[in-house]
Amino acid sequence: CECRCRLSTYPARNGEAAAIRFHRALPSAPDPGEPEAALTSLEMRPEQAQETDRLLRQPNGILVVTGPVGAGRTTTLHWLARCVAKDSAAVFAVEGAVEAELPGVRQVKLEPELGYDVAAALRSVKRQDPDVILLGAPPDPDTWPLVVELAVTGHYLMLPWQAGDAATAL
């Protein structure tokens, strides 16, 4: 059984605090000929898989995956990026940390301390003629105008949004 995890440590007053976060393994590479069947492997109901497939086929826009901590937002986004990448699309991922290798996806790690933040990464990716851009974290208020500009000028963006439910996300 292959398992991925992330370890975070924090210097606390009485010693180091540590947290281990286990990541669910992604299913095997999705078959582009069976998108709805592939999406049901993410435990989506058939109608959810059908609607998600329809949304993934849009030429531009923003797809937001929402849920509470530990709900699988990142896993879902990574898997959706793989679904799209199997269809020969130019898929780019802009992530704070590259947690999993995504075949067919051009992944970049942010380096904010070097001036390579989300806005700089999006400007760079924009020049690469992307079809789909996956953001590993929600954009900050200063970056939202660039995200919207990309979405209305022919790009498709996917991003996570932490919320307890869909109503809270809105």
C-alpha positions as CSV (number, residue, x, y, z in Angstrom):
1,C,0.0,0.0,0.0
2,E,1.5,3.3,-1.1
3,C,0.8,6.2,1.2
4,R,1.7,9.9,0.9
5,C,1.9,12.2,3.8
6,R,3.0,15.7,4.7
7,L,4.8,16.4,8.0
8,S,4.6,19.9,9.5
9,T,6.6,20.9,12.6
10,Y,6.3,24.0,14.7
11,P,8.5,25.1,17.6
12,A,6.4,25.3,20.7
13,R,7.2,26.4,24.2
14,N,7.4,22.9,25.6
15,G,9.0,21.2,22.6
16,E,8.4,20.7,18.9
17,A,4.7,20.2,17.8
18,A,4.2,18.0,14.8
19,A,1.3,17.2,12.6
20,I,1.1,14.5,9.9
21,R,-1.4,14.7,7.2
22,F,-2.1,11.6,5.1
23,H,-3.1,12.0,1.5
24,R,-5.4,9.7,-0.3
25,A,-3.7,8.0,-3.2
26,L,-5.0,9.1,-6.6
27,P,-6.8,6.5,-8.6
28,S,-4.9,5.2,-11.7
29,A,-4.7,7.5,-14.7
30,P,-8.2,8.4,-15.9
31,D,-9.3,7.2,-19.3
32,P,-10.3,10.3,-21.5
33,G,-12.8,8.1,-23.3
34,E,-14.8,7.4,-20.1
35,P,-14.8,10.8,-18.3
36,E,-18.0,10.1,-16.2
37,A,-16.8,6.7,-15.2
38,A,-13.4,8.2,-14.3
39,L,-15.1,10.8,-12.1
40,T,-17.2,8.3,-10.3
41,S,-13.9,6.8,-9.0
42,L,-13.7,10.0,-6.9
43,E,-16.9,8.8,-5.2
44,M,-19.1,11.3,-7.0
45,R,-22.7,10.4,-7.6
46,P,-23.4,9.8,-11.3
47,E,-25.2,13.1,-11.7
48,Q,-22.3,14.9,-10.0
49,A,-19.9,13.2,-12.3
50,Q,-22.0,14.1,-15.4
51,E,-22.1,17.8,-14.3
52,T,-18.4,17.9,-13.5
53,D,-17.6,16.4,-16.9
54,R,-19.7,19.1,-18.5
55,L,-17.9,21.8,-16.5
56,L,-14.5,20.4,-17.5
57,R,-15.4,20.7,-21.2
58,Q,-16.0,24.4,-21.0
59,P,-13.4,26.5,-22.9
60,N,-13.0,29.1,-20.1
61,G,-14.1,30.0,-16.7
62,I,-13.4,29.2,-13.1
63,L,-14.1,25.8,-11.4
64,V,-14.1,26.1,-7.6
65,V,-13.7,22.9,-5.5
66,T,-15.0,23.6,-2.0
67,G,-15.1,21.7,1.3
68,P,-13.9,21.7,4.9
69,V,-10.4,20.8,6.0
70,G,-9.5,17.3,5.0
71,A,-12.4,16.9,2.6
72,G,-10.1,16.2,-0.4
73,R,-10.1,19.5,-2.3
74,T,-6.4,19.1,-3.4
75,T,-6.8,15.4,-4.2
76,T,-9.9,16.2,-6.3
77,L,-8.2,19.1,-8.1
78,H,-5.1,17.0,-8.9
79,W,-7.3,14.3,-10.2
80,L,-9.4,16.7,-12.4
81,A,-6.2,18.2,-13.7
82,R,-5.0,14.7,-14.7
83,C,-8.4,14.1,-16.4
84,V,-8.0,17.2,-18.5
85,A,-4.3,16.6,-19.2
86,K,-5.1,13.1,-20.6
87,D,-7.1,15.0,-23.3
88,S,-3.9,16.7,-24.6
89,A,-4.7,20.0,-23.1
90,A,-1.9,22.3,-21.9
91,V,-2.4,22.1,-18.1
92,F,-0.4,24.1,-15.6
93,A,-0.4,23.8,-11.8
94,V,0.7,26.7,-9.6
95,E,1.3,25.3,-6.1
96,G,2.8,26.4,-2.8
97,A,4.4,22.9,-2.6
98,V,4.3,20.2,-5.2
99,E,2.7,17.4,-3.2
100,A,2.2,14.9,-5.9
101,E,3.6,14.4,-9.4
102,L,0.8,14.8,-12.0
103,P,1.7,13.2,-15.3
104,G,0.9,15.6,-18.2
105,V,0.6,18.6,-15.9
106,R,3.3,21.3,-15.9
107,Q,3.8,22.0,-12.2
108,V,5.5,25.0,-10.7
109,K,6.3,25.7,-7.0
110,L,5.8,29.2,-5.7
111,E,8.8,31.0,-4.2
112,P,7.3,34.1,-2.6
113,E,10.5,35.0,-0.8
114,L,12.2,35.3,-4.2
115,G,9.3,37.4,-5.7
116,Y,7.7,34.4,-7.5
117,D,4.2,34.7,-5.9
118,V,0.8,33.7,-7.4
119,A,0.5,36.8,-9.5
120,A,4.0,36.4,-11.0
121,A,3.4,32.7,-11.6
122,L,0.1,33.4,-13.3
123,R,1.7,36.1,-15.6
124,S,4.4,33.6,-16.5
125,V,1.9,30.8,-17.2
126,K,-0.2,33.1,-19.2
127,R,2.6,33.5,-21.7
128,Q,2.8,29.6,-22.1
129,D,-0.7,29.5,-23.8
130,P,-2.3,27.3,-21.2
131,D,-5.7,25.7,-21.6
132,V,-6.2,25.0,-17.9
133,I,-4.5,26.5,-14.8
134,L,-4.8,24.8,-11.4
135,L,-4.1,27.1,-8.4
136,G,-3.1,25.1,-5.3
137,A,-4.5,27.8,-3.1
138,P,-7.2,30.4,-3.4
139,P,-6.0,33.7,-4.8
140,D,-5.4,36.6,-2.4
141,P,-7.6,39.8,-2.9
142,D,-4.8,41.5,-5.1
143,T,-4.7,38.5,-7.4
144,W,-8.4,38.0,-8.0
145,P,-8.5,40.6,-10.9
146,L,-5.8,38.6,-12.7
147,V,-7.7,35.3,-12.2
148,V,-10.9,36.8,-13.5
149,E,-9.0,38.4,-16.5
150,L,-7.6,35.0,-17.4
151,A,-11.0,33.3,-17.1
152,V,-12.7,35.8,-19.4
153,T,-9.9,35.8,-22.0
154,G,-10.1,32.1,-22.8
155,H,-8.5,30.3,-19.9
156,Y,-10.0,27.7,-17.6
157,L,-8.9,27.9,-13.9
158,M,-9.5,25.4,-11.1
159,L,-9.0,26.4,-7.5
160,P,-9.8,25.3,-4.0
161,W,-11.9,27.2,-1.5
162,Q,-12.2,26.1,2.1
163,A,-15.7,26.2,3.4
164,G,-18.0,24.0,5.5
165,D,-20.6,23.8,2.8
166,A,-21.5,25.3,-0.6
167,A,-23.7,28.1,0.9
168,T,-20.7,29.2,3.1
169,A,-18.4,29.2,0.1
170,L,-20.7,31.6,-1.8
